[in-house]
Amino acid sequence: MPARLLYTGQVVVDLVMALDALPSSGGDVLARSATFETGGGFNVMAAACRNGLQTVYLGRHGTGRFGDLARGAMTAEGIEIVTPVSQDHDTGLSVALIEPSAERSFISYVGAEGGLSGEDLHSVTVQPGDYVFVSGYSLLHKHKVSTLLSWLGELPKGAGVVFDPGPLVDSPDSAEMQAVLPLITLWNSNCEEALRFTGCGTIADALEQLAEWLSEDALIVVRDGPQGCWIRQGSIAQQVPGFPVTAIDTNGAGDAHAGVLLAGLAAGLSVEQSAVRANAAAAIAVTRWGPATAPKADEVDELIASAQR
């Protein structure tokens, strides 16, 4: 069976608003635009699907307008949904505030996606070669984390565990993080998250520290914005350069990078080749407005080819 991406994180709905500047406390500003978009883990899965990787959503989704929007978006991308509709809650909402610099700020409300059961996770049989994606946000949901950790410990040999700490998991000290660290086969984060998690001042030091905490053969990928990304496996670390573009919205760029990276690895490409494709996908994503702006494989091919001319 071909490798699949099994996503255990959270799909939410983003209310995306473009602002000239964030308001001060108690203040008010007028947004230049506002749209509802499916976001969160959807962005990673959409990027993977658009680049040829079969993808399964193992998280929960709610009943109501936001749940309907999330399911419609996943179905349109070809993402397989294996868990039933949660009848008690709607899917959660995140307000994404985008400034002219392309920087974004979030305010999130947790809905149905904040829970999970063993029955949910066992609705699909994990095969060797599959990539199981774990979001740091999941470690913070009390109705999800213990079930998820127990299931991760039962995965078959040969299944990869991809971990993205996100902005809220900032150290290795919690019991949940200590349980996850030995299971990680692919660490995937941006530079700020890696520095915060390790307490280091440079990417080189962060890569070294992560290598000490993770298994010997774990792959570490740290995104570095326009500079591309750093990869390390074993004792070998290298920077893979990015593609120069003019960014208008960075929302979802890291997710595009992660999904395309996994699609490349699943297709049998080398780590460096996969990283190049991921850098190209992220570069294209930041030139588009919205959270789920990952390009398709032919668009990635075109950017890489144009850069080589």
Protein Blocks (a to p, Z undefined) as FASTA:
>chain_A
ZZddddfbdcddddddddfbdcdehiacddfbdcdddehjllmmmmmmmnopacddfbdc
dedjklmmmmmmmmmnopacfbdcdfkbccddddddddfkopacddddddfklgccfklm
mmpccdehiacdddfklmmmmklmmmmmmmmmmpcehiacdddebjmlgbfkbmklmmmm
mmpmbdcddfklmmmmnopabfklmmmmmmmmmcfklccdddehjnopaddehjbccddd
ddddddfbfghklmmmmmmmmmmmmnopafklmmmmmmmmmmmmmmpgcjblcccfklmm
mmmmmmmZZ
